[in-house]
Amino acid sequence: MARFILRSLISTVVTMFLVSVLLFTLIEVGSGDITVKILGVFSTPEQRASYQAQLGLNAPAWQRYLDWLIGNDWRAENQVGYPLVTVANQQNSEQEWWAEVDGQLMRWELSDGSLFSLTRRAGESAVREPADSFWQETPEGSEIFWGVNTNNSAVKWVRGEGAEVYVLTSAGMRKQGDGPQEYIPLRKGLIRGDPGESLQTGRPVAATLTTRVRNTAILAGLAFVLIMPLALLFGIIAGVNEGKFIDRFISISSLGLTATPEFVTGVFLIIVLGIWLKVFPAVSVFLSDRAIFENPALLALPILTLTAVELGYVIRMTRASMVEVMNSPYIRTAIIKGMPYWRVVMRHAVRNALMAPITVIMLHVNWLIGGIVVIEVVFGFPGLGRYIYDAAIFGDFNAIQAAGMLMVVIAVLTRLIGDLAYTFLNPRIRYS
């Protein structure tokens, strides 16, 4: 068993690496100019070039991959010349980058050709002071300075040569002077839990993704606890009573539930239970990050929809497996020898019949976590599925890559759990 787990962990690491390369290639390299999707087809080449530089997309693909995977703070420190640290900001406690200069946390900005430092003080706003002493003369005679700007990037300014840059705002692209010549968007890397900033929100992906994963985990967990026991129970009952009325009723009902699309079931429940009867909230409106705990009724309709969609499929798989086991020679022999019928069913048939459904159940854990995008969009539920959908529509490649890798981790772990579960269901299976 220990050897099997070790081999599985090694294969998991290799799989994760290969998937990360493939995911990065498809999203950042294979999808063309991402800035066209973000800025629109009517953006000018100058605007796109400026935004590409700010996002670090003008760097070679191999360097961007390493920055995304292992971070680039070590590379930026060599340019800046000071240690770079992350500190929780004073507004929402999210991490932001600062340079540590003689024990003080500093950032810089260029205004009207003059360099200013922003020194952070505990419990106070950053103090803005002239910082022309930080300019360094190059062998060519120009003066440059590498520092950390207010957008969490290590940047290179050239004195007297402020670049004209285009800044993306809620009102569109805004042109401004005194811009840097080079950018290194700072991140610690996926391995250290920092895949970068969300282009859509301007916040760290790790901070925005955590809340969404929590919401989906709660929704999927409650649905799983409700769906799987009911599905296994009805599947066993249908399989034991093959050909009888109860079997036909359960089979036809489960087939109808499986064949009905999620959005149809969701809209039907919204109209009946949310609008007509007003039993549950029709949509999941989250007024705060803790809305899911303050008003659990927001989960009712999404869970009912998930139950309707998933229940039928698992029931049919369990029934088919149960029918096959009940028709096997050893079950018939045990019954003919006079063993109590329900003892044969519960002690021998059920355990073997669960071998096939356990694979389906583990696969459906992945779907419950990331594949419920339709249900989350229908109900306005702020979960992982809708997060991926919104990020894909906007072109937020940092968010898509982080969420995609998270889904791969869940898929690999559920596969491993499924393999281990076989050893408990069938003692003949041993891993070495």
Helices and strands as residue ranges (DSSP letters): H 2-24, I 25-29, H 34-39, H 45-55, H 61-70, H 73-80, E 84-88, E 95-101, E 104-111, E 114-119, E 127-130, G 132-134, E 136-137, E 143-148, E 153-158, E 163-169, E 172-179, E 182-185, G 190-192, H 205-240, H 245-259, H 262-269, I 270-276, H 291-294, G 296-299, H 300-326, H 329-336, H 341-344, I 345-349, H 350-353, H 355-370, H 373-379, H 384-394, H 397-425
